[in-house]
């Protein structure tokens, strides 16, 4: 400190500069007059306490990181969180049909190109020109078939639509994962086949089938509406059952369950709830199957024929003319 003040007096520097030098960090070296390296004493003021934390040297040795229990715990918790999120996504995607990514949707086979988007060709399978089907080997006569543009790998339109509704993971393997069929044909895009279904197809596909929660809510609201409209009938049957002699004749049989302990009542209630929930799931599956059939009918009716359309029209006209000639011959 004496050397510093001597240096300041000889250089005739202002007093405020000396005050600034007093509070500088200890890493700044002050050269005395004799040219020797001066080591300042340790700081004595709380304003000159050196920083800790980030100023301390970081440990880059991997052996030290392995022995850190806090870091190992955080890594383990991160792995468990990722695993739980993956399992939850798989369950919601397969059981609840929610549009979430799964392990199969994000993986790409080794040494394989990702599937590319493609346009589609539509044709009609007729007895004179039957079309093969990747799903059922041969498409029924009079039904429409689809294939990627420029290929002959046909599949029945109704079979393709039902397959994507029941098990979408089996759609693209039909073409060996070469074409992105689901993203190209059944999403909003340039090659979407749903664009030809009209507003009826929008309600059936995008509102009811793509959102199972909406379909489930519609079924429950419809069931409650039917129950409310038939409430007088159910009230009458309930009153007749409560005052019937047949019910009170077997009071000793079912009375023991009425006065049973609460755990037994809870168990019976759980069994009844599971039975009712199973019946609602079966009803929902049945209604969903009917709506899928309606969607298939709309697609069969609305999607235009792009391959062999003129030939099919000529065949239908020839068949009509032959029928008229046969009717005329029968009249004569």
Secondary structure, 3 states (H helix, E strand, C coil): CHHHHHHHHHHCCCHHHHHHHHCCCCCCCCCCCCCCCCCCCCCCCHHHCCCCHHHCCCCCCHHHHHCCHHHHHHHHHHHHHHHHHHHHHHHHHHCCCCCCCCHHHHCCCCCCCCCECCCEEEEECCCCCCCEECCCEECCCCCEEEEECCCCCCEEHHHHHHHHHHCHHHCHHHHCCCECHHHHHCCCCCCCCHHHCHHHHHHHHHHHHCCHHHHHHHHHHHHHHHHHHCHHHHHHHHHHHHCCHHHHHCHHHHHHHHCCCHHHHHHHHHHHHHHHHHHHHHHHHHHHHHHHHHHHHHHHHHCCCCCCHHHHHHHHHHHHHHHHHHHHHHHC
